[in-house]
């Protein structure tokens, strides 16, 4: 599945980046439709027209095709697949992802991905017959991806956006791995992967309510780091400066209004995982969006009432106004990333001197660069850059490099700006440990 070279010709009205046209009603309708398939377990029927994973995938594909028809054929819909097996798939099964590609008009090889998983489960991960509504986990993420496609397909972008509805997450992240392998096989230059998994509730198991935050998870040390890179990071720093971590910082800075980002500096929740992890393992920058407070009675549970507690991942426990806010943040991030150039790969020279020199790779589509600094014990980059230039290097007199981390972002002609790439080992956004040092 390559990125098609044909460019979409859409003349829609531009959507304000700070108020994308996201509909809570459409999100609710999509989740209700997903629940109507009874179960979407990876091992459930693939040919039944009304029940099971096959019917759900067929519906998702049809929705992408409707969206494409509305924008003059601007989406290329594809169904990458493979046979998979594992500890939670004892008999090999056909695994299919549903993918829609909105090609960039200037740099179509530069890709940003938004994904959610369509499969669901009950208490027993191997039970593929019992009803598994999967409203929040992960009907919410699937609905978010479809709604993002509806909104953003009305615009054109320099880079490519990939909308992905993946399968097999509950059985071992198989759909995320398939998509990551597809990206690598097709040499996609991935700017970011935004994985949305459980993004539609605001009341936790303990009754705590939080509808003003969304958590964004990111790895610290790169999953693809080899011994050489780990040694370089130990020597010169970078444990907190992976591309995924800087993507998280960038998203936090993008949030505004009634939804703030709570950065969680872990690859995922404790003891658990999501479909962004296979991308990180290949060296791609990726983060996970998830609710501020999880409700464990309403995920991975059989439908039942026990000791007066109602269990099950059903739609009445969701908050669609909140899901709309998380969707808007994703839409803003996708639009900004698709407009911006790639982030550079930067290096710092500061040893045994009272000044610092920073150099970086030239980036297609960039008309300028900004140089940033962050104290080594600080969580975030300073609010303003310390240098701006059209060159690919900067001399910083009187800045003692031992005390600072430096980074560089790219700027396009329209002012769009990339996340910051740290000028430390492994800080560049080009994937692969070998490319990072």
C-alpha positions as CSV (number, residue, x, y, z in Angstrom):
1,X,0.0,0.0,0.0
2,X,2.0,3.0,-1.2
3,X,1.0,6.6,-1.0
4,X,-0.8,7.5,-4.2
5,X,0.7,10.3,-6.2
6,X,-2.6,11.7,-7.4
7,X,-3.5,14.9,-5.5
8,X,-7.0,15.6,-4.3
9,X,-8.8,18.6,-5.8
10,X,-11.0,20.0,-3.0
11,X,-12.3,23.6,-2.9
12,X,-13.9,23.5,0.5
13,X,-14.0,26.3,3.0
14,X,-11.0,26.3,5.3
15,X,-11.8,25.2,8.8
16,X,-10.5,27.4,11.7
17,X,-7.8,25.5,13.4
18,X,-9.0,26.6,16.9
19,X,-12.6,25.4,16.3
20,X,-12.9,22.5,13.9
21,X,-16.4,21.3,12.9
22,X,-16.6,18.3,15.1
23,X,-20.1,16.9,15.9
24,X,-20.8,15.1,19.2
25,X,-24.0,13.8,17.5
26,X,-22.0,12.1,14.7
27,X,-19.6,10.7,17.3
28,X,-22.5,9.2,19.2
29,X,-24.1,7.7,16.1
30,X,-20.8,6.1,15.0
31,X,-20.3,4.5,18.5
32,X,-23.9,3.3,18.5
33,X,-23.4,1.7,15.1
34,X,-20.2,0.0,16.3
35,X,-22.0,-1.4,19.4
36,X,-24.8,-2.7,17.1
37,X,-22.4,-5.4,15.7
38,X,-22.7,-7.3,19.0
39,X,-19.1,-8.2,19.2
40,X,-16.0,-7.0,17.3
41,X,-13.7,-9.5,18.7
42,X,-10.8,-10.3,16.3
43,X,-11.9,-14.0,16.3
44,X,-15.6,-13.3,15.7
45,X,-17.2,-13.9,12.3
46,X,-15.7,-12.2,9.3
47,X,-18.5,-13.0,6.8
48,X,-21.6,-12.4,8.8
49,X,-23.3,-9.3,7.4
50,X,-24.6,-8.0,10.7
51,X,-22.5,-9.4,13.6
52,X,-18.8,-9.5,14.3
53,X,-15.5,-8.0,13.2
54,X,-16.1,-8.5,9.5
55,X,-19.4,-6.6,9.4
56,X,-17.8,-3.8,11.5
57,X,-14.8,-3.4,9.2
58,X,-17.1,-3.4,6.1
59,X,-19.1,-0.5,7.7
60,X,-15.9,1.4,8.5
61,X,-14.7,1.0,5.0
62,X,-18.0,2.2,3.6
63,X,-17.8,5.3,5.9
64,X,-14.4,6.2,4.5
65,X,-15.7,5.8,1.0
66,X,-18.7,8.1,1.8
67,X,-16.2,10.7,3.1
68,X,-14.1,10.4,0.0
69,X,-17.1,10.8,-2.3
70,X,-18.0,14.0,-0.5
71,X,-14.6,15.5,-1.1
72,X,-14.3,14.5,-4.8
73,X,-12.4,11.3,-4.2
74,X,-9.7,12.8,-2.0
75,X,-9.2,9.6,0.1
76,X,-7.5,6.4,-1.1
77,X,-9.0,3.5,0.9
78,X,-6.9,0.4,1.4
79,X,-7.3,-2.8,3.4
80,X,-3.8,-4.1,4.4
81,X,-4.0,-7.6,5.8
82,X,-2.0,-10.6,7.0
83,X,-2.6,-13.9,8.7
84,X,-1.7,-13.7,12.4
85,X,-1.4,-16.1,15.4
86,X,-0.1,-15.8,19.0
87,X,-0.9,-16.6,22.6
88,X,-4.3,-14.9,22.3
89,X,-4.9,-16.2,18.7
90,X,-4.4,-20.0,18.9
91,X,-5.7,-20.6,15.4
92,X,-4.3,-18.4,12.6
93,X,-6.8,-15.7,11.6
94,X,-7.1,-13.1,8.8
95,X,-6.3,-9.6,10.2
96,X,-7.4,-6.5,8.3
97,X,-6.8,-2.8,8.9
98,X,-9.1,-0.2,7.3
99,X,-7.0,2.7,6.1
100,X,-7.8,6.0,4.3
101,X,-5.0,8.2,2.8
102,X,-5.4,11.9,2.2
103,X,-2.4,12.7,0.0
104,X,-0.3,15.8,0.5
105,X,-0.2,18.4,-2.2
106,X,3.5,19.3,-1.9
107,X,5.3,16.6,0.2
108,X,3.1,13.5,0.0
109,X,5.8,11.2,1.4
110,X,5.6,13.1,4.8
111,X,2.9,11.3,6.8
112,X,1.0,11.9,10.0
113,X,-1.2,9.0,11.2
114,X,-4.3,9.1,13.4
115,X,-5.5,5.6,14.6
116,X,-8.0,3.8,16.8
117,X,-8.7,0.1,17.1
118,X,-12.1,-1.4,16.1
119,X,-11.9,-4.7,17.9
120,X,-13.5,-5.3,21.3
121,X,-13.5,-7.9,24.1
122,X,-15.1,-9.1,27.3
123,X,-13.6,-10.4,30.6
124,X,-12.2,-13.5,28.9
125,X,-9.9,-12.2,26.1
126,X,-10.5,-15.5,24.2
127,X,-14.3,-15.3,24.3
128,X,-15.4,-14.2,20.9
129,X,-19.1,-15.2,21.1
130,X,-20.4,-13.1,24.0
131,X,-21.6,-9.6,23.4
132,X,-18.7,-7.1,23.6
133,X,-20.1,-3.6,22.9
134,X,-16.7,-1.9,23.1
135,X,-18.3,1.5,23.2
136,X,-15.4,3.4,24.8
137,X,-12.7,0.7,24.2
138,X,-12.3,1.5,21.4
139,X,-15.4,2.6,19.7
140,X,-14.5,6.1,20.9
141,X,-11.1,6.0,19.1
142,X,-12.7,4.6,15.9
143,X,-15.4,7.3,15.9
144,X,-12.7,9.9,16.5
145,X,-10.7,8.8,13.4
146,X,-13.8,8.8,11.2
147,X,-14.8,12.3,12.4
148,X,-11.3,13.6,11.9
149,X,-11.5,12.4,8.3
150,X,-14.9,14.1,7.8
151,X,-13.5,17.4,9.0
152,X,-10.0,17.4,7.5
153,X,-11.0,16.0,4.1
154,X,-12.5,19.4,3.4
155,X,-9.0,20.9,3.3
156,X,-5.8,20.3,1.5
157,X,-2.4,20.0,3.2
158,X,1.2,19.9,2.1
159,X,1.8,16.6,3.8
160,X,-0.3,13.4,3.9
161,X,-2.8,12.3,6.6
162,X,-3.5,8.7,7.1
163,X,-6.7,7.7,8.9
164,X,-6.4,4.2,10.3
165,X,-8.9,1.9,12.0
166,X,-6.8,-1.1,13.1
167,X,-7.7,-4.6,14.3
168,X,-6.4,-7.1,16.7
169,X,-5.3,-4.7,19.5
170,X,-6.8,-6.7,22.3
171,X,-5.2,-9.9,21.0
172,X,-1.6,-8.5,21.0
173,X,-1.4,-5.1,19.1
174,X,-1.5,-7.0,15.8
175,X,-3.2,-4.2,13.8
176,X,-0.8,-1.6,15.0
177,X,2.1,-3.8,14.0
178,X,0.6,-4.4,10.6
179,X,0.2,-0.6,10.0
180,X,3.7,0.1,11.3
181,X,5.2,-2.5,9.0
182,X,3.2,-1.1,6.1
183,X,4.6,2.3,6.8
184,X,8.2,1.0,6.9
185,X,7.7,-1.1,3.7
186,X,6.4,1.9,1.8
187,X,9.2,4.3,3.2
188,X,6.7,6.7,4.8
189,X,8.5,9.6,6.5
190,X,6.3,9.7,9.6
191,X,6.1,12.9,11.5
192,X,3.8,11.6,14.1
193,X,1.4,8.8,15.1
194,X,-1.6,9.8,17.2
195,X,-3.1,6.7,18.8
196,X,-6.6,7.2,20.4
197,X,-7.6,4.4,22.7
198,X,-10.3,4.9,25.4
199,X,-11.0,8.6,24.9
200,X,-14.8,8.9,25.6
201,X,-15.5,8.8,29.4
202,X,-15.1,11.3,32.2
203,X,-16.1,9.4,35.3
204,X,-13.6,7.0,36.9
205,X,-14.2,3.8,38.8
206,X,-13.9,5.7,42.1
207,X,-16.4,8.4,41.1
208,X,-13.8,11.0,40.2
209,X,-14.9,13.1,37.3
210,X,-12.5,15.0,35.0
211,X,-13.7,16.4,31.7
212,X,-11.0,19.1,31.4
213,X,-7.9,16.9,30.8
214,X,-6.8,14.3,28.4
215,X,-3.7,12.2,29.0
216,X,-0.9,11.9,26.4
217,X,1.6,9.0,26.9
218,X,5.1,9.1,25.4
219,X,8.2,7.0,25.7
220,X,11.4,8.5,27.2
221,X,14.3,6.4,26.0
222,X,13.7,5.3,22.4
223,X,12.4,1.8,22.0
224,X,14.6,1.3,18.9
225,X,17.8,2.4,20.7
226,X,20.8,0.1,20.3
227,X,23.8,-0.2,22.6
228,X,25.7,2.6,20.8
229,X,22.8,5.0,21.1
230,X,22.1,4.2,24.7
231,X,25.8,4.8,25.5
232,X,25.7,8.2,23.7
233,X,22.5,9.2,25.6
234,X,24.1,8.2,28.9
235,X,27.1,10.4,28.1
236,X,25.4,13.4,26.5
237,X,21.8,13.3,27.6
238,X,18.6,12.5,25.9
239,X,16.7,10.2,28.3
240,X,13.8,12.7,28.2
241,X,14.2,13.9,24.7
242,X,12.9,11.2,22.4
243,X,10.9,12.4,19.3
244,X,7.7,10.9,21.0
245,X,8.4,12.9,24.2
246,X,8.9,16.2,22.2
247,X,5.7,15.4,20.2
248,X,3.9,15.1,23.6
249,X,5.3,18.5,24.7
250,X,4.2,20.0,21.3
251,X,0.6,18.7,21.7
252,X,0.5,20.0,25.2
253,X,1.4,23.4,23.9
254,X,-1.3,23.1,21.2
255,X,-4.1,22.5,23.7
256,X,-6.3,25.4,24.8
257,X,-9.6,26.4,26.2
258,X,-11.7,23.7,27.9
259,X,-9.3,20.7,27.5
260,X,-5.7,20.6,28.7
261,X,-3.1,17.9,28.2
262,X,-1.8,16.0,31.2
263,X,1.5,14.6,29.9
264,X,2.3,11.1,31.3
265,X,5.9,10.3,30.8
266,X,5.5,6.6,30.3
267,X,5.1,4.7,27.0
268,X,1.6,3.7,28.2
269,X,-0.4,3.0,31.4
270,X,1.4,0.7,33.9
271,X,1.4,-2.9,32.8
272,X,-0.6,-2.2,29.6
273,X,-0.1,-1.2,26.0
274,X,-1.6,0.3,22.8
275,X,-1.2,0.4,19.1
276,X,1.4,3.3,19.1
277,X,4.0,0.9,20.7
278,X,4.8,-1.0,17.4
279,X,5.5,2.4,15.8
280,X,7.9,3.4,18.6
281,X,9.7,0.0,18.3
282,X,10.5,0.9,14.6
283,X,11.7,4.4,15.7
284,X,8.7,6.5,14.7
285,X,7.4,9.3,17.0
286,X,4.1,8.1,18.5
287,X,1.9,9.0,21.4
288,X,-1.3,7.6,23.0
289,X,-4.3,9.8,23.9
290,X,-6.5,8.4,26.7
291,X,-9.0,9.7,29.2
292,X,-8.0,11.5,32.3
293,X,-9.7,8.9,34.6
294,X,-10.4,5.4,33.5
295,X,-13.4,3.4,34.6
296,X,-12.4,-0.2,34.9
297,X,-15.9,-1.5,35.4
298,X,-16.7,-0.4,31.9
299,X,-13.8,-1.9,30.0
300,X,-12.8,-5.5,29.4
301,X,-15.9,-6.7,31.2
302,X,-18.8,-9.1,30.7
303,X,-22.2,-7.4,30.7
304,X,-23.6,-8.1,34.1
305,X,-24.8,-6.6,37.4
306,X,-22.8,-7.8,40.5
307,X,-23.3,-6.5,44.0
308,X,-25.3,-3.7,42.7
309,X,-22.5,-2.6,40.2
310,X,-23.3,-2.6,36.5
311,X,-20.4,-3.8,34.4
312,X,-19.8,-3.6,30.7
313,X,-18.4,-1.2,28.1
314,X,-21.8,0.3,27.0
315,X,-22.6,3.7,25.5
316,X,-24.5,5.2,28.4
317,X,-21.2,5.5,30.3
318,X,-19.7,7.7,27.7
319,X,-19.4,11.5,27.6
320,X,-19.7,12.7,23.9
321,X,-19.1,16.3,24.7
322,X,-15.8,15.2,26.1
323,X,-15.1,12.9,23.2
324,X,-15.7,15.9,20.8
325,X,-13.1,17.9,22.7
326,X,-10.5,15.2,22.4
327,X,-11.4,14.9,18.7
328,X,-10.9,18.7,18.2
329,X,-7.5,18.5,19.7
330,X,-6.5,15.6,17.4
331,X,-7.9,17.6,14.4
332,X,-5.8,20.7,15.4
333,X,-2.7,18.6,15.8
334,X,-3.2,16.7,12.5
335,X,-3.8,19.9,10.6
336,X,-0.8,21.6,12.1
337,X,1.5,18.6,11.5
338,X,0.3,18.1,7.9
339,X,1.1,21.7,7.1
340,X,4.5,21.9,8.8
341,X,7.7,20.5,7.4
342,X,9.5,17.6,9.0
343,X,11.5,18.3,12.1
344,X,15.3,18.3,11.6
345,X,18.0,16.2,13.0
346,X,20.2,18.5,15.1
347,X,23.6,18.2,16.8
348,X,25.3,20.4,19.5
349,X,29.0,21.3,19.9
350,X,29.6,22.7,23.4
351,X,32.3,20.7,25.1
352,X,35.1,22.6,26.9
353,X,34.0,26.0,25.7
354,X,31.9,28.9,26.8
355,X,29.8,29.0,23.7
356,X,27.6,26.6,21.9
357,X,27.2,25.7,18.2
358,X,24.1,24.0,16.9
359,X,23.8,22.5,13.4
360,X,21.0,20.6,11.7
361,X,19.9,19.1,8.5
362,X,18.2,21.1,5.8
363,X,14.5,20.2,5.6
364,X,12.3,20.4,2.4
365,X,9.5,22.9,2.8
366,X,11.3,24.9,5.5
367,X,11.9,28.6,5.0
368,X,13.4,29.1,8.4
369,X,14.4,27.4,11.7
370,X,14.0,28.3,15.4
371,X,16.5,27.3,18.0
372,X,15.2,26.5,21.5
373,X,16.7,25.8,24.9
374,X,15.6,24.0,28.0
375,X,17.4,23.7,31.3
376,X,18.5,20.1,31.9
377,X,16.2,19.9,34.9
378,X,13.2,21.6,33.3
379,X,10.1,19.8,31.9
380,X,9.4,22.2,29.0
381,X,11.2,24.3,26.4
382,X,11.3,28.0,27.1
383,X,8.4,30.0,25.7
384,X,10.5,31.9,23.1
385,X,13.3,30.7,20.8
386,X,16.8,32.0,21.4
387,X,17.6,32.2,17.7
388,X,15.8,32.3,14.3
389,X,17.6,31.8,11.0
390,X,17.3,30.6,7.5
391,X,20.7,28.9,7.8
392,X,21.3,25.3,9.1
393,X,23.5,26.3,12.0
394,X,23.5,28.8,14.8
395,X,26.3,30.2,17.0
396,X,25.2,30.9,20.6
397,X,27.9,33.0,22.3
398,X,28.1,32.9,26.1
399,X,25.7,29.9,26.3
400,X,27.5,27.1,28.2
401,X,26.1,23.9,26.7
402,X,26.7,21.7,29.8
403,X,23.7,23.5,31.5
404,X,21.2,23.3,28.7
405,X,19.5,21.1,26.2
406,X,19.1,22.7,22.7
407,X,16.5,21.9,20.1
408,X,15.4,23.1,16.6
409,X,12.1,23.4,14.9
410,X,11.3,24.0,11.2
411,X,9.0,26.8,9.9
412,X,7.1,26.7,6.6
413,X,6.3,29.8,4.5
414,X,2.8,30.0,6.0
415,X,4.2,30.0,9.5
416,X,3.4,26.3,10.2
417,X,5.9,24.9,12.7
418,X,7.1,21.4,13.5
419,X,7.7,20.0,16.9
420,X,11.1,20.6,18.4
421,X,13.8,18.1,17.6
422,X,16.3,17.8,20.5
423,X,20.0,18.3,19.6
424,X,21.0,15.2,21.6
425,X,21.6,11.6,20.6
426,X,18.4,10.0,19.4
427,X,16.6,13.4,19.4
428,X,16.0,13.5,15.6
429,X,12.6,12.7,14.1
430,X,14.0,10.4,11.3
431,X,13.1,6.9,12.4
432,X,15.6,4.1,13.2
433,X,18.4,4.0,15.8
434,X,21.0,4.0,13.0
435,X,19.6,7.3,11.6
436,X,19.6,8.9,15.1
437,X,23.3,8.9,15.9
